[in-house]
Amino acid sequence: MSTVHSPGPSVQLRVPTDEDAVAWHRAFDDPEVMEFFGGASAELSLYEEWTARQRRYDAELGFCLWTVLDEDGEVLGFTGAQPWPQTAYGPVGEIEIGWRLGRAAWGRGYATAAARLTLERVRAAGVDRVVATIDARNERSIAVARRLGMQRAESFTTPHPGQEVCCFRLELEA
């Protein structure tokens, strides 16, 4: 488990456990959290499969979507990186970083602090460039990408009617 202390709040990242599937489900069972991800909460089974896939990514690639813990060890959500999962659109073949936190953690610097730690980890794993695909209406996540030094590169229309995503890119120095 890694911890970052500055700038922003102290956060820890860990490879997701079976129990984290329940914690993610609880944190994301909120229409506001899911506004840019289809608007509805996902079934617990999706999070169980998702956390299992992240454990495989960590073992195979050295990075994944990690569970974010606050200074008291409470699960806030996730941040991390994984290969871009789509084939029909978007930055196919790229490594995407992302973050999703429960609403109670919003506006406190956790997403940026955890994403900075993610950048350190993926750089250490040999990744030289990352992307972040963000719903064009998601001003909070766009602000995090900009704080990380990411530059808007292109936009994509998703298979969901009317949804446009912005693709931000960042070259990672060795």
Secondary structure in CASP SS format (residue, H / E / C, confidence):
PFRMAT SS
TARGET T0000
AUTHOR 0000-0000-0000
METHOD secondary structure of the structure
MODEL  1
M C 1.00
S E 1.00
T E 1.00
V E 1.00
H C 1.00
S C 1.00
P C 1.00
G C 1.00
P C 1.00
S C 1.00
V E 1.00
Q E 1.00
L E 1.00
R E 1.00
V C 1.00
P C 1.00
T C 1.00
D H 1.00
E H 1.00
D H 1.00
A H 1.00
V H 1.00
A H 1.00
W H 1.00
H H 1.00
R H 1.00
A H 1.00
F H 1.00
D C 1.00
D C 1.00
P C 1.00
E C 1.00
V C 1.00
M C 1.00
E C 1.00
F C 1.00
F C 1.00
G C 1.00
G C 1.00
A C 1.00
S C 1.00
A C 1.00
E C 1.00
L H 1.00
S H 1.00
L H 1.00
Y H 1.00
E H 1.00
E H 1.00
W H 1.00
T H 1.00
A H 1.00
R H 1.00
Q H 1.00
R H 1.00
R H 1.00
Y H 1.00
D H 1.00
A H 1.00
E H 1.00
L H 1.00
G C 1.00
F C 1.00
C C 1.00
L E 1.00
W E 1.00
T E 1.00
V E 1.00
L E 1.00
D C 1.00
E C 1.00
D C 1.00
G C 1.00
E C 1.00
V E 1.00
L E 1.00
G E 1.00
F E 1.00
T E 1.00
G E 1.00
A E 1.00
Q E 1.00
P E 1.00
W C 1.00
P C 1.00
Q C 1.00
T C 1.00
A C 1.00
Y C 1.00
G C 1.00
P C 1.00
V C 1.00
G C 1.00
E C 1.00
I E 1.00
E E 1.00
I E 1.00
G E 1.00
W E 1.00
R E 1.00
L E 1.00
G C 1.00
R H 1.00
A H 1.00
A H 1.00
W C 1.00
G C 1.00
R C 1.00
G C 1.00
Y H 1.00
A H 1.00
T H 1.00
A H 1.00
A H 1.00
A H 1.00
R H 1.00
L H 1.00
T H 1.00
L H 1.00
E H 1.00
R H 1.00
V H 1.00
R H 1.00
A H 1.00
A C 1.00
G C 1.00
V C 1.00
D C 1.00
R E 1.00
V E 1.00
V E 1.00
A E 1.00
T E 1.00
I E 1.00
D E 1.00
A C 1.00
R C 1.00
N C 1.00
E H 1.00
R H 1.00
S H 1.00
I H 1.00
A H 1.00
V H 1.00
A H 1.00
R H 1.00
R H 1.00
L C 1.00
G C 1.00
M C 1.00
Q E 1.00
R E 1.00
A E 1.00
E E 1.00
S E 1.00
F E 1.00
T E 1.00
T C 1.00
P C 1.00
H C 1.00
P C 1.00
G C 1.00
Q C 1.00
E E 1.00
V E 1.00
C E 1.00
C E 1.00
F E 1.00
R E 1.00
L E 1.00
E E 1.00
L C 1.00
E C 1.00
A C 1.00
END
